[in-house]
């Protein structure tokens, strides 16, 4: 192992370092759009909710993976598409959410990814994602979901 010395100063434009803070106005806009999207999602207005989440996500500075708000926005966007049965767009949103450091092992996101893969006919990928979700939270995670997803997982991995 070699000794590495930390630099005495850091460049402000060093792109390898995460940004500490988001501009307050931008954060407030994202927050308001996200709240409006959640209200629309709760009301069953999935298309309108997706539009709010997309608009909010467009305001997130790049790289989006540096910002915790990205996980919430992308998961909510994916949920909107999932509830509209647009599984390809839902999978895309959940996949982006999983690129964020604090989301890579999120059982609810992994569950939705597995469900999207299942609905898109990608059975091997579905089994893998569903098992990842199951390993994270167990059978309880599937309690409010269509039984076909757990039944499929059980048929592949013989969980019983």
N, C-alpha and C positions, 0 to 999 in steps of 0.2 A: 504494500500500500504506500503510495507517495503522499507526502505532505502537500496540501494545497492551501495557499494563503488567500484569505478573503481580501478583495480589494479595499483600499482605504476609503474610496468614494465610489458612488454609483452614478452612472450616467442617467439622466432623467428619461432619455429616450431608449433605454435598454429594453428591447422588446421581450426578453426572456423573463422579465419580472412582472408579476401580476400588478395591475393597478390597484391602489389602495381604496380610492373612492370614485364614485360616479358623480358627475355633475348633478346637483340637487334637483334642478329643473327637469333634467332628463329622467331621473329616478321617479320624480313625482308624476310625470306623464306616463311612464311605464306602469307605475302603481295604479293610477286611475284607469288606464286602459285594461289592465289585468283584472281589477275589481269589476269593471263593467262586463268584461268577458265572463267572469265567474257568475255574475248575476244572470247573464243571458244563458249560460250553460245550465244553471239551476232551473231556468224557465223553459228549457227544452228548445231554445233558439240556437241550435248548434252551428248553423252557418254564420249567423251574426257573431256568435262567440268566437268562432275561428278567425273571423276578420279582425276582431279586437286583439286577439292574441298575436296574430301576424303583424299587425301594426305596432304593437308593443315590442315584439321581438326585433323588428326592424330598427328600433331605437337603441338597442343594446350595443354598446361599443364592441368592436372586434379586438381580439378574438373573443367570441361569445363565451368560450369555455372558462374565461377568467371571472365570470360574473355568476353568482349564485342564482340570481333572478332568472337566468336562462333555463335552469332546470324546471322551475315552476312554470314558466311560460311555455316551454316546449312540451312538457307533460300535459298541460292544459290544452294546448293546441292539438296534440295527439288524441287526447280524450274526446275533443270536439269531433275530429274526423272519425274516430272509432265509432262514436254514437251515430254518425251519419252513414255508417257502413262504407266509408271510403278508407279501406284498410291499407292501401298503398301509401296514401298521404299520411295516415296515422303512423304507419311503420317508419316513414321518413322522419317525422317529428320525434318519435320515441328514440329512434336511432341517434339523432342529433343530441337529444337529452342525455343519452348514455355516454356521449363524448365528454361530458362535464365530469370533473374529478369526483365530486360528491354524489354522483348518480350512478356510477358504473355497476353498483351492486344493489340498486333499488328494487326490491321485490315487486312493488306495484308497476313500475315501468317495465320490468322484465316480463311480468305477467301479460301486460298489454302487448308487448312485442311478440310474445309467443302466440297470443290470440290472433294478432294480425297475420303472422306467418301461417297459422293454421287456416285462416280464412282465405289466404292467398294460395293455398295448396302446397306450401313449402313445409311438408310434414317433418322432415328431419330438423330443420331450423326451429320449427314450432316445439318439438319435443325438447330440444336443448334449452330454449328460453323458458319454457314452462317449468322444466326441472330446476333451472337456476332460481326461478321465483319460488318454487316449492322448497328448495333448500334454504332459502332466506327466511320464509315465514310459515312454512308448513301448509297443511290442509286448510287452515283457517282463511288463508288468502283467497281460496277458491269458493268460499261459502256463499257469496252473493253473485257468483258468476254462473253462466250456463254450464250445466254438468258435463256437457260434451268435452270441455277442455280438460277437466280433471280425469274424465273417463279415458280420453285419448292418452294422457300422460300415464295413467295407470296401465293401459294396454301395452305401452312401450316399456315401462320400467317395473311393472308388477309391484306396485307400492303396497298393496293390501297384505 
